[in-house]
Amino acid sequence: MQVFQRTINREIHFSGIGLHTGRKVNVRLTPAPPDTGIVFIRTDISGSPSIKASPEYLSRLFYATNLSNGEISVQTVEHLMAALSAFGIDNLFVYLDSEELPILDGSSAPYIYLFEEFGVKKQPKKRKYLRLTREISIEHDNKRIKAEPSDRLVIDNTISFDHTYKKVRYQRLVYTHNLKNFKEISKARTFCFSHEVEALRAAGLAKGGSLENAIVIDKYDILNETGLRMENEFVAHKTLDLVGDLYILGYPLLAKITAYRTGHALNAALVKTVYQEKAYEVVEFEVEERETLSPLLIDEEAYGIN
């Protein structure tokens, strides 16, 4: 396990379009002192108010993970949070001049590139982990998520959609969280169904969505001419989202997560329950664990291998 806290080595700048707002946003990431956490700062608002990534600020969990404290809101933070979790970045200032982080290519892969290019540095304070102390199970509308105590974060994730396109009917992925494994799923893009697009836009969402930053599923296939990046891209992206949502706890969670048809709202319900009921103990580690690549286990039945 990572023993000490981390931040980025130097300042990073990038820009892009918000998936739901459709507005351009400029982002600046800067190193933050130990015990700061992940703090978002809205430079487009007078006084540059800030909000920390924390379960108490989770809000409007419809097709994205958003934070709001009554003064400001920041939308679609999950892809950045997932990459921060994978790199073990505990402390960071995120300056942005709009309400939504850019969608970039619809995955976490651009953040992998940025953090490897600009570097991550160790800080002189111990890293804290939240180790789950009891089982928590949440179910709603045939969707469920369960967390059990574990010595590391393991996610057993299943997606199932009642759809004519075979690859979204059923996919399963068993994922052990570390940087090497995260790189395998980081390129998985967000996805939606073509019949949802008009409804999303009527609700004021997906204004910046396109085939450049999302997979769109028609009745029998996907509309993206370049195809899928991986056979299990759908469940891989749902797992990426879950990693990001769990990091809203403010500290890395040590637990085994079993998820079935989960999404941002159910992920957030789990995060809030763990946080509000204090179903964890805070632990630190003395010895740096050498990271090894654990296999990403794909359910072979989903691909007709058996």
TORKOL-4160 file (C-alpha; in steps of 0.2 Angstrom, whole numbers, padded with zeros to 4 digits, m for minus):
306
<pt num="1" X="0000" Y="0000" Z="0000"/>
<pt num="2" X="0005" Y="0018" Z="m0003"/>
<pt num="3" X="0012" Y="0024" Z="0014"/>
<pt num="4" X="0014" Y="0043" Z="0011"/>
<pt num="5" X="0002" Y="0056" Z="0003"/>
<pt num="6" X="0005" Y="0063" Z="m0014"/>
<pt num="7" X="0001" Y="0078" Z="m0025"/>
<pt num="8" X="0006" Y="0082" Z="m0043"/>
<pt num="9" X="0024" Y="0088" Z="m0047"/>
<pt num="10" X="0020" Y="0104" Z="m0056"/>
<pt num="11" X="0005" Y="0114" Z="m0063"/>
<pt num="12" X="m0005" Y="0107" Z="m0077"/>
<pt num="13" X="m0017" Y="0116" Z="m0089"/>
<pt num="14" X="m0030" Y="0109" Z="m0101"/>
<pt num="15" X="m0047" Y="0114" Z="m0108"/>
<pt num="16" X="m0062" Y="0105" Z="m0116"/>
<pt num="17" X="m0081" Y="0105" Z="m0118"/>
<pt num="18" X="m0092" Y="0100" Z="m0104"/>
<pt num="19" X="m0103" Y="0085" Z="m0108"/>
<pt num="20" X="m0119" Y="0091" Z="m0101"/>
<pt num="21" X="m0117" Y="0110" Z="m0102"/>
<pt num="22" X="m0108" Y="0110" Z="m0119"/>
<pt num="23" X="m0098" Y="0125" Z="m0113"/>
<pt num="24" X="m0079" Y="0127" Z="m0115"/>
<pt num="25" X="m0070" Y="0126" Z="m0099"/>
<pt num="26" X="m0052" Y="0129" Z="m0094"/>
<pt num="27" X="m0044" Y="0119" Z="m0080"/>
<pt num="28" X="m0028" Y="0122" Z="m0070"/>
<pt num="29" X="m0022" Y="0108" Z="m0058"/>
<pt num="30" X="m0010" Y="0114" Z="m0045"/>
<pt num="31" X="0000" Y="0105" Z="m0031"/>
<pt num="32" X="m0009" Y="0106" Z="m0014"/>
<pt num="33" X="m0001" Y="0104" Z="0004"/>
<pt num="34" X="m0003" Y="0088" Z="0014"/>
<pt num="35" X="m0021" Y="0085" Z="0021"/>
<pt num="36" X="m0029" Y="0097" Z="0009"/>
<pt num="37" X="m0039" Y="0084" Z="m0001"/>
<pt num="38" X="m0046" Y="0087" Z="m0018"/>
<pt num="39" X="m0053" Y="0105" Z="m0019"/>
<pt num="40" X="m0062" Y="0112" Z="m0034"/>
<pt num="41" X="m0061" Y="0131" Z="m0036"/>
<pt num="42" X="m0073" Y="0141" Z="m0047"/>
<pt num="43" X="m0063" Y="0155" Z="m0055"/>
<pt num="44" X="m0078" Y="0162" Z="m0065"/>
<pt num="45" X="m0087" Y="0167" Z="m0049"/>
<pt num="46" X="m0083" Y="0182" Z="m0039"/>
<pt num="47" X="m0071" Y="0178" Z="m0024"/>
<pt num="48" X="m0067" Y="0161" Z="m0032"/>
<pt num="49" X="m0077" Y="0150" Z="m0020"/>
<pt num="50" X="m0071" Y="0132" Z="m0017"/>
<pt num="51" X="m0079" Y="0115" Z="m0013"/>
<pt num="52" X="m0070" Y="0100" Z="m0007"/>
<pt num="53" X="m0073" Y="0082" Z="m0014"/>
<pt num="54" X="m0083" Y="0075" Z="0000"/>
<pt num="55" X="m0099" Y="0064" Z="0002"/>
<pt num="56" X="m0109" Y="0078" Z="0011"/>
<pt num="57" X="m0108" Y="0088" Z="m0006"/>
<pt num="58" X="m0114" Y="0075" Z="m0018"/>
<pt num="59" X="m0129" Y="0081" Z="m0027"/>
<pt num="60" X="m0140" Y="0079" Z="m0044"/>
<pt num="61" X="m0133" Y="0062" Z="m0048"/>
<pt num="62" X="m0141" Y="0061" Z="m0065"/>
<pt num="63" X="m0129" Y="0054" Z="m0078"/>
<pt num="64" X="m0114" Y="0061" Z="m0069"/>
<pt num="65" X="m0107" Y="0064" Z="m0052"/>
<pt num="66" X="m0109" Y="0082" Z="m0046"/>
<pt num="67" X="m0104" Y="0092" Z="m0030"/>
<pt num="68" X="m0114" Y="0107" Z="m0023"/>
<pt num="69" X="m0112" Y="0116" Z="m0007"/>
<pt num="70" X="m0126" Y="0129" Z="m0009"/>
<pt num="71" X="m0114" Y="0142" Z="m0015"/>
<pt num="72" X="m0106" Y="0133" Z="m0030"/>
<pt num="73" X="m0107" Y="0117" Z="m0040"/>
<pt num="74" X="m0095" Y="0107" Z="m0050"/>
<pt num="75" X="m0101" Y="0094" Z="m0062"/>
<pt num="76" X="m0095" Y="0077" Z="m0070"/>
<pt num="77" X="m0080" Y="0075" Z="m0058"/>
<pt num="78" X="m0080" Y="0056" Z="m0059"/>
<pt num="79" X="m0067" Y="0053" Z="m0073"/>
<pt num="80" X="m0054" Y="0065" Z="m0064"/>
<pt num="81" X="m0058" Y="0057" Z="m0047"/>
<pt num="82" X="m0055" Y="0040" Z="m0054"/>
<pt num="83" X="m0038" Y="0044" Z="m0061"/>
<pt num="84" X="m0033" Y="0053" Z="m0045"/>
<pt num="85" X="m0037" Y="0038" Z="m0035"/>
<pt num="86" X="m0027" Y="0027" Z="m0047"/>
<pt num="87" X="m0011" Y="0038" Z="m0045"/>
<pt num="88" X="m0014" Y="0040" Z="m0027"/>
<pt num="89" X="m0015" Y="0059" Z="m0028"/>
<pt num="90" X="m0022" Y="0064" Z="m0011"/>
<pt num="91" X="m0020" Y="0083" Z="m0012"/>
<pt num="92" X="m0024" Y="0094" Z="m0027"/>
<pt num="93" X="m0032" Y="0111" Z="m0031"/>
<pt num="94" X="m0043" Y="0111" Z="m0047"/>
<pt num="95" X="m0046" Y="0128" Z="m0054"/>
<pt num="96" X="m0060" Y="0129" Z="m0067"/>
<pt num="97" X="m0069" Y="0143" Z="m0076"/>
<pt num="98" X="m0086" Y="0135" Z="m0078"/>
<pt num="99" X="m0097" Y="0123" Z="m0068"/>
<pt num="100" X="m0092" Y="0107" Z="m0077"/>
<pt num="101" X="m0076" Y="0098" Z="m0080"/>
<pt num="102" X="m0072" Y="0094" Z="m0098"/>
<pt num="103" X="m0077" Y="0077" Z="m0105"/>
<pt num="104" X="m0061" Y="0076" Z="m0115"/>
<pt num="105" X="m0063" Y="0059" Z="m0125"/>
<pt num="106" X="m0076" Y="0052" Z="m0113"/>
<pt num="107" X="m0063" Y="0042" Z="m0103"/>
<pt num="108" X="m0050" Y="0044" Z="m0090"/>
<pt num="109" X="m0036" Y="0040" Z="m0102"/>
<pt num="110" X="m0031" Y="0059" Z="m0105"/>
<pt num="111" X="m0028" Y="0061" Z="m0086"/>
<pt num="112" X="m0016" Y="0046" Z="m0087"/>
<pt num="113" X="m0006" Y="0055" Z="m0100"/>
<pt num="114" X="m0006" Y="0071" Z="m0090"/>
<pt num="115" X="m0001" Y="0064" Z="m0073"/>
<pt num="116" X="0013" Y="0053" Z="m0081"/>
<pt num="117" X="0019" Y="0068" Z="m0091"/>
<pt num="118" X="0019" Y="0081" Z="m0077"/>
<pt num="119" X="0023" Y="0069" Z="m0063"/>
<pt num="120" X="0017" Y="0065" Z="m0045"/>
<pt num="121" X="0027" Y="0068" Z="m0029"/>
<pt num="122" X="0027" Y="0060" Z="m0012"/>
<pt num="123" X="0023" Y="0072" Z="0003"/>
<pt num="124" X="0030" Y="0071" Z="0021"/>
<pt num="125" X="0013" Y="0065" Z="0029"/>
<pt num="126" X="0006" Y="0048" Z="0031"/>
<pt num="127" X="m0008" Y="0043" Z="0020"/>
<pt num="128" X="m0025" Y="0038" Z="0028"/>
<pt num="129" X="m0036" Y="0024" Z="0022"/>
<pt num="130" X="m0054" Y="0020" Z="0026"/>
<pt num="131" X="m0056" Y="0001" Z="0030"/>
<pt num="132" X="m0074" Y="m0005" Z="0029"/>
<pt num="133" X="m0079" Y="m0013" Z="0046"/>
<pt num="134" X="m0095" Y="m0021" Z="0041"/>
<pt num="135" X="m0106" Y="m0026" Z="0026"/>
<pt num="136" X="m0117" Y="m0013" Z="0018"/>
<pt num="137" X="m0130" Y="m0018" Z="0005"/>
<pt num="138" X="m0141" Y="m0006" Z="m0005"/>
<pt num="139" X="m0154" Y="m0011" Z="m0018"/>
<pt num="140" X="m0166" Y="m0001" Z="m0029"/>
<pt num="141" X="m0176" Y="m0005" Z="m0044"/>
<pt num="142" X="m0167" Y="m0022" Z="m0048"/>
<pt num="143" X="m0150" Y="m0013" Z="m0046"/>
<pt num="144" X="m0139" Y="m0017" Z="m0031"/>
<pt num="145" X="m0122" Y="m0013" Z="m0023"/>
<pt num="146" X="m0114" Y="m0022" Z="m0009"/>
<pt num="147" X="m0098" Y="m0018" Z="0001"/>
<pt num="148" X="m0089" Y="m0030" Z="0012"/>
<pt num="149" X="m0073" Y="m0028" Z="0023"/>
<pt num="150" X="m0057" Y="m0031" Z="0013"/>
<pt num="151" X="m0038" Y="m0027" Z="0014"/>
<pt num="152" X="m0039" Y="m0018" Z="m0003"/>
<pt num="153" X="m0052" Y="m0012" Z="m0016"/>
<pt num="154" X="m0059" Y="m0025" Z="m0026"/>
<pt num="155" X="m0074" Y="m0022" Z="m0038"/>
<pt num="156" X="m0084" Y="m0036" Z="m0045"/>
<pt num="157" X="m0095" Y="m0027" Z="m0057"/>
<pt num="158" X="m0109" Y="m0033" Z="m0068"/>
<pt num="159" X="m0120" Y="m0024" Z="m0081"/>
<pt num="160" X="m0136" Y="m0030" Z="m0089"/>
<pt num="161" X="m0147" Y="m0020" Z="m0101"/>
<pt num="162" X="m0163" Y="m0027" Z="m0109"/>
<pt num="163" X="m0157" Y="m0022" Z="m0127"/>
<pt num="164" X="m0155" Y="m0030" Z="m0144"/>
<pt num="165" X="m0137" Y="m0025" Z="m0145"/>
<pt num="166" X="m0129" Y="m0041" Z="m0138"/>
<pt num="167" X="m0113" Y="m0033" Z="m0130"/>
<pt num="168" X="m0123" Y="m0023" Z="m0117"/>
<pt num="169" X="m0135" Y="m0037" Z="m0112"/>
<pt num="170" X="m0122" Y="m0044" Z="m0100"/>
<pt num="171" X="m0104" Y="m0040" Z="m0096"/>
<pt num="172" X="m0095" Y="m0044" Z="m0080"/>
<pt num="173" X="m0078" Y="m0038" Z="m0074"/>
<pt num="174" X="m0068" Y="m0042" Z="m0058"/>
<pt num="175" X="m0056" Y="m0028" Z="m0055"/>
<pt num="176" X="m0042" Y="m0026" Z="m0041"/>
<pt num="177" X="m0038" Y="m0007" Z="m0039"/>
<pt num="178" X="m0020" Y="m0001" Z="m0043"/>
<pt num="179" X="m0012" Y="0010" Z="m0056"/>
<pt num="180" X="m0008" Y="m0004" Z="m0068"/>
<pt num="181" X="m0025" Y="m0012" Z="m0068"/>
<pt num="182" X="m0033" Y="0006" Z="m0069"/>
<pt num="183" X="m0023" Y="0009" Z="m0085"/>
<pt num="184" X="m0032" Y="m0006" Z="m0093"/>
<pt num="185" X="m0049" Y="0001" Z="m0090"/>
<pt num="186" X="m0045" Y="0020" Z="m0091"/>
<pt num="187" X="m0048" Y="0021" Z="m0110"/>
<pt num="188" X="m0066" Y="0015" Z="m0108"/>
<pt num="189" X="m0078" Y="0028" Z="m0114"/>
<pt num="190" X="m0095" Y="0034" Z="m0107"/>
<pt num="191" X="m0110" Y="0027" Z="m0117"/>
<pt num="192" X="m0128" Y="0030" Z="m0120"/>
<pt num="193" X="m0142" Y="0023" Z="m0130"/>
<pt num="194" X="m0148" Y="0033" Z="m0146"/>
<pt num="195" X="m0166" Y="0034" Z="m0139"/>
<pt num="196" X="m0160" Y="0043" Z="m0124"/>
<pt num="197" X="m0151" Y="0057" Z="m0133"/>
<pt num="198" X="m0166" Y="0068" Z="m0137"/>
<pt num="199" X="m0173" Y="0065" Z="m0119"/>
<pt num="200" X="m0156" Y="0070" Z="m0111"/>
<pt num="201" X="m0155" Y="0086" Z="m0122"/>
<pt num="202" X="m0173" Y="0090" Z="m0118"/>
<pt num="203" X="m0168" Y="0089" Z="m0100"/>
<pt num="204" X="m0154" Y="0101" Z="m0103"/>
<pt num="205" X="m0140" Y="0088" Z="m0103"/>
<pt num="206" X="m0128" Y="0080" Z="m0115"/>
<pt num="207" X="m0126" Y="0097" Z="m0125"/>
<pt num="208" X="m0108" Y="0093" Z="m0127"/>
<pt num="209" X="m0110" Y="0075" Z="m0131"/>
<pt num="210" X="m0104" Y="0068" Z="m0148"/>
<pt num="211" X="m0097" Y="0052" Z="m0156"/>
<pt num="212" X="m0080" Y="0060" Z="m0152"/>
<pt num="213" X="m0083" Y="0058" Z="m0133"/>
<pt num="214" X="m0096" Y="0045" Z="m0130"/>
<pt num="215" X="m0101" Y="0028" Z="m0137"/>
<pt num="216" X="m0119" Y="0029" Z="m0144"/>
<pt num="217" X="m0128" Y="0013" Z="m0145"/>
<pt num="218" X="m0142" Y="0011" Z="m0158"/>
<pt num="219" X="m0154" Y="m0004" Z="m0160"/>
<pt num="220" X="m0142" Y="m0017" Z="m0165"/>
<pt num="221" X="m0124" Y="m0009" Z="m0165"/>
<pt num="222" X="m0114" Y="0006" Z="m0160"/>
<pt num="223" X="m0114" Y="0022" Z="m0171"/>
<pt num="224" X="m0095" Y="0025" Z="m0168"/>
<pt num="225" X="m0086" Y="0021" Z="m0184"/>
<pt num="226" X="m0070" Y="0018" Z="m0175"/>
<pt num="227" X="m0078" Y="0004" Z="m0165"/>
<pt num="228" X="m0075" Y="m0001" Z="m0147"/>
<pt num="229" X="m0058" Y="0001" Z="m0139"/>
<pt num="230" X="m0060" Y="m0015" Z="m0130"/>
<pt num="231" X="m0073" Y="m0029" Z="m0130"/>
<pt num="232" X="m0079" Y="m0026" Z="m0112"/>
<pt num="233" X="m0078" Y="m0007" Z="m0114"/>
<pt num="234" X="m0096" Y="m0005" Z="m0106"/>
<pt num="235" X="m0093" Y="m0013" Z="m0090"/>
<pt num="236" X="m0075" Y="m0006" Z="m0089"/>
<pt num="237" X="m0082" Y="0011" Z="m0090"/>
<pt num="238" X="m0095" Y="0008" Z="m0077"/>
<pt num="239" X="m0081" Y="0001" Z="m0066"/>
<pt num="240" X="m0070" Y="0017" Z="m0069"/>
<pt num="241" X="m0085" Y="0028" Z="m0064"/>
<pt num="242" X="m0087" Y="0018" Z="m0048"/>
<pt num="243" X="m0068" Y="0020" Z="m0044"/>
<pt num="244" X="m0071" Y="0039" Z="m0046"/>
<pt num="245" X="m0087" Y="0039" Z="m0036"/>
<pt num="246" X="m0079" Y="0030" Z="m0021"/>
<pt num="247" X="m0064" Y="0042" Z="m0020"/>
<pt num="248" X="m0077" Y="0056" Z="m0016"/>
<pt num="249" X="m0075" Y="0048" Z="0002"/>
<pt num="250" X="m0059" Y="0059" Z="0003"/>
<pt num="251" X="m0048" Y="0044" Z="0007"/>
<pt num="252" X="m0045" Y="0027" Z="m0002"/>
<pt num="253" X="m0058" Y="0014" Z="0003"/>
<pt num="254" X="m0052" Y="m0004" Z="0007"/>
<pt num="255" X="m0067" Y="m0015" Z="0003"/>
<pt num="256" X="m0074" Y="m0028" Z="m0009"/>
<pt num="257" X="m0088" Y="m0020" Z="m0019"/>
<pt num="258" X="m0100" Y="m0031" Z="m0028"/>
<pt num="259" X="m0111" Y="m0021" Z="m0040"/>
<pt num="260" X="m0126" Y="m0026" Z="m0052"/>
<pt num="261" X="m0132" Y="m0013" Z="m0064"/>
<pt num="262" X="m0126" Y="0001" Z="m0053"/>
<pt num="263" X="m0124" Y="0019" Z="m0058"/>
<pt num="264" X="m0119" Y="0036" Z="m0050"/>
<pt num="265" X="m0135" Y="0037" Z="m0039"/>
<pt num="266" X="m0132" Y="0020" Z="m0031"/>
<pt num="267" X="m0114" Y="0023" Z="m0030"/>
<pt num="268" X="m0117" Y="0039" Z="m0021"/>
<pt num="269" X="m0129" Y="0030" Z="m0009"/>
<pt num="270" X="m0116" Y="0018" Z="m0004"/>
<pt num="271" X="m0103" Y="0032" Z="m0002"/>
<pt num="272" X="m0115" Y="0042" Z="0009"/>
<pt num="273" X="m0120" Y="0027" Z="0019"/>
<pt num="274" X="m0101" Y="0023" Z="0023"/>
<pt num="275" X="m0098" Y="0041" Z="0027"/>
<pt num="276" X="m0113" Y="0045" Z="0038"/>
<pt num="277" X="m0114" Y="0029" Z="0047"/>
<pt num="278" X="m0095" Y="0029" Z="0050"/>
<pt num="279" X="m0094" Y="0011" Z="0044"/>
<pt num="280" X="m0075" Y="0011" Z="0043"/>
<pt num="281" X="m0059" Y="0012" Z="0053"/>
<pt num="282" X="m0045" Y="0024" Z="0048"/>
<pt num="283" X="m0029" Y="0015" Z="0045"/>
<pt num="284" X="m0011" Y="0019" Z="0040"/>
<pt num="285" X="0003" Y="0008" Z="0033"/>
<pt num="286" X="0021" Y="0007" Z="0037"/>
<pt num="287" X="0028" Y="m0002" Z="0022"/>
<pt num="288" X="0026" Y="0002" Z="0004"/>
<pt num="289" X="0018" Y="m0012" Z="m0005"/>
<pt num="290" X="0026" Y="m0016" Z="m0022"/>
<pt num="291" X="0012" Y="m0014" Z="m0035"/>
<pt num="292" X="0009" Y="m0030" Z="m0045"/>
<pt num="293" X="m0003" Y="m0032" Z="m0060"/>
<pt num="294" X="m0018" Y="m0042" Z="m0054"/>
<pt num="295" X="m0028" Y="m0050" Z="m0068"/>
<pt num="296" X="m0044" Y="m0042" Z="m0074"/>
<pt num="297" X="m0056" Y="m0056" Z="m0074"/>
<pt num="298" X="m0069" Y="m0056" Z="m0088"/>
<pt num="299" X="m0084" Y="m0067" Z="m0087"/>
<pt num="300" X="m0082" Y="m0078" Z="m0102"/>
<pt num="301" X="m0100" Y="m0082" Z="m0103"/>
<pt num="302" X="m0103" Y="m0064" Z="m0109"/>
<pt num="303" X="m0092" Y="m0067" Z="m0125"/>
<pt num="304" X="m0098" Y="m0085" Z="m0129"/>
<pt num="305" X="m0081" Y="m0092" Z="m0124"/>
<pt num="306" X="m0089" Y="m0106" Z="m0115"/>
